[in-house]
Amino acid sequence: MSEVADLLFTNVRLATMVGGYGEIEDAALAVRDGRIAWIGPRAAKPQASSEYDCGGAWMTPGLVDCHTHIVHAGNRSNEWEARLNGATYEDIARQGGGIMSTVRATREADVDTLLAQSLPRVARLLSEGVTTLEIKSGYGLEAGAEERMLRAARQVAGRLPVRVATTFLGAHALPPEFAGRPDDYVDALCSEMLPQLARHGLVDAVDAFCERIGFTHAQAERVFEAARRLGLPVKLHAEQLSSQGGAALVARYGGLSADHLEYLDQAGIDAMAAAGTVAVLLPGAYYFLRESTPPPVAALREAGVPMAVATDCNPGTSPMTSLLLAMNMACTLWRLTPQEALLGATIHGARALGLHGQIGTLEVGKVADMALWDIARPADLAYAMGSNPCRAVVNGGILRGAHIAA
């Protein structure tokens, strides 16, 4: 490296996440203009304007939480209590609860209210090394409320040090004003709502909930066609509660990801493998709903499908603001290896957002988003339940303390 770096990290152990953990002991990493400019042994370190001695800490790419519903209003602990008393998720949804409960609260909230309720949740994720976050809409289900959600999501990145990718999830549930008319709602979503939000620059990707209590295969395909006309990538809530062929559908559209996947079949796995579609595993919802059918991890592994891990932070089925805990759950409940879990929260999480060319590994040229950890080895990140060994984070080359106030 011929030019002087802006910031040099020394006395650091790197988990680059290239080819597995990609471990480099006694290393140094240089940052220039917000990007990684040099990686190598400490003995060969380049010159820098500023140097930070990491004291032997581990450095990984910043964590990526690639599936959240973190911007919302309201609380649904009453539904959690009802489930513990015997009600099912589908029972609650059919009685006007579930997603629609959060829709009512979110429709009543302005952007500032949504932001104020969401920032503490986001800050908890960031304190554990998350530097990139996906935020979905889907609790507005009409143009104004969906726009307020997406604007709040954009403002999160202005208030806290995090990269935010926004996903339009208008096809999350059927709003009450369209009761009995799901196709009419999909028409409005595709012809009016989505194009309007896209024109305002609020949509990075498009999602849908393909399920018996959500939208049909054919309706989800219409949403994908609308996204394709606008040049937007797609993803899908697929095979969470039943097998609907959603994974194969999103793969056919070159989708970024298929998410949940507890009832994924071999045809869906094969389609995802051929398309390069990421399997986003969401153990928080599985745990919180007390499900008993795990996603087919061994078959996904055998087919070479990349597996991401995310919190699915949402008020009804996964009120989780710890990606480290999601990693532990994925290992304990579904037998991911710790290395697979960390890959799932770094490079494969980035891949699920279409950002793997910019973030997700420690490589020269990528954005300098990193996390520093006081751990003995990388597997510790998925090992110790409830611990937070994050010492500091680096966002675009700027070093920050781990505990970030909202």
Secondary structure, 3 states (H helix, E strand, C coil): CCCCECEEEEEEEEECCCCCCCEEEEEEEEEECCEEEEEEEHHHCCCECCEEECCCCEEEECEEECCCCCCCCCCCHHHHHHHHCCCCHHHHHHCCCCHHHHHHHHHCCCHHHHHHHHHHHHHHHHCCCEEEEEEECCCCCCHHHHHHHHHHHHHHHHHCCCEEEEEEEEECCCCHHHCCCHHHHHHHHHHHHHHHHHHCCCCCEEEEEECCCCECHHHHHHHHHHHHHCCCCEEEEECCCCCCCHHHHHHHCCCCEEEECCCCCHHHHHHHHHHCCEEEECHHHHHHCCCCCCCCHHHHHHHCCCEEECCCCECCCECCCCHHHHHHHHHHHHCCCHHHHHHHCCHHHHHHCCCCCCCCCCCCCCECCEEEECCCCHHHHHCCCCCCCEEEEEECCEEEECCCCC
